[in-house]
Amino acid sequence: MPSNVGMEVRQDHENVYQQTFSDEKERVDDAIEINAAQMQNRKEKTHVNTQVFG
């Protein structure tokens, strides 16, 4: 019986770890997307500036 309890606890720990990992990955993916959008935005602004002043 105690070995079974150990397995359950381990499984719970594994689930928590997986959830944390996927949440973290999602945050990183979001940050990458936001960063890419900002870069694109800056490029477009720079492009407009060169058209106006260039």
NULOSE-617045 format. One record per atom (N, C-alpha, C): x, y, z; residue in three letters. Coordinates in steps of 0.1 Angstrom, whole numbers, plus 5000, padded with zeros to 4 digits. Example, Ala and Ser with C-alpha at 12.3 -4.5 7.8 and 13.67 -1.06 7.14 Angstrom:
2
513249435078ALA512349555078ALA513249675078ALA512849785071SER513749895071SER512950005079SER
***
This chain:
54
500849885000MET500050005000MET500950135000MET501950145009PRO502650275009PRO503350294995PRO503750194988SER504350214975SER503350284965SER502150244966ASN501050294958ASN500850444961ASN500850484973VAL500750624977VAL501850704971VAL503050644972GLY504250714966GLY504050744952GLY503450644944MET503250664930MET502250774928MET501150784936GLU500150884934GLU500751024936GLU501551034947VAL502251164950VAL503151204938VAL503851104933ARG504751124922ARG504051174909ARG502851104907GLN502051144895GLN501551284897GLN501051324909ASP500651464911ASP501751554908ASP502951524914HIS504051614912HIS504351624897HIS504251524890GLU504551514875GLU503551604868GLU502251594872ASN501151684866ASN501451824868ASN501751864881VAL502052004884VAL503252054876VAL504251964875TYR505452004867TYR505052034853TYR504251944847GLN503851954833GLN503052084831GLN502152114840GLN501352234839GLN502152354840GLN503052354849THR503952474851THR504852494839THR505352384833PHE506152394822PHE505352444810PHE504152404808SER503352444796SER502952594798SER502652634811ASP502352774813ASP503552864810ASP504652814814GLU505952894812GLU506152904797GLU505952794790LYS506252794775LYS505252894769LYS504052894773GLU503052984768GLU503453124770GLU503953154782ARG504353294785ARG505553334775ARG506453244774VAL507653264765VAL507153294751VAL506253204746ASP505753214732ASP505053354730ASP504253394740ASP503553524740ASP504653634739ASP505653624747ALA506653734748ALA507353734734ALA507653624728ILE508253624715ILE507353684704ILE506053654705GLU505153714696GLU505053864697GLU504953914710ILE504854054713ILE506154124708ILE507254064711ASN508554114706ASN508554124691ASN508154024684ALA508154024669ALA507254134664ALA506054154671ALA505154254666ALA505754394668ALA506454414680GLN507054544682GLN508154574672GLN508954464669MET510054484659MET509454524645MET508354454642GLN507654484629GLN507154634629GLN506554664640ASN506054804642ASN507154904640ASN508354884646ARG509454974645ARG509954984631ARG509954864624LYS510454864610LYS509554954602LYS508254934604GLU507255014596GLU507355164599GLU507555204611LYS507755344615LYS509055394608LYS510055314609THR511355364603THR511155374588THR510455284582HIS510155294568HIS509455424564HIS508455454572VAL507655574570VAL508555694571VAL509455694581ASN510355804584ASN511255824572ASN511755714566THR512655734555THR511955784542THR510655744541GLN509855794530GLN509655944531GLN509355984543VAL509056134545VAL510356214544VAL511356174551PHE512556254551PHE513656214540PHE513456104534GLY514456044525GLY514556104512GLY
***
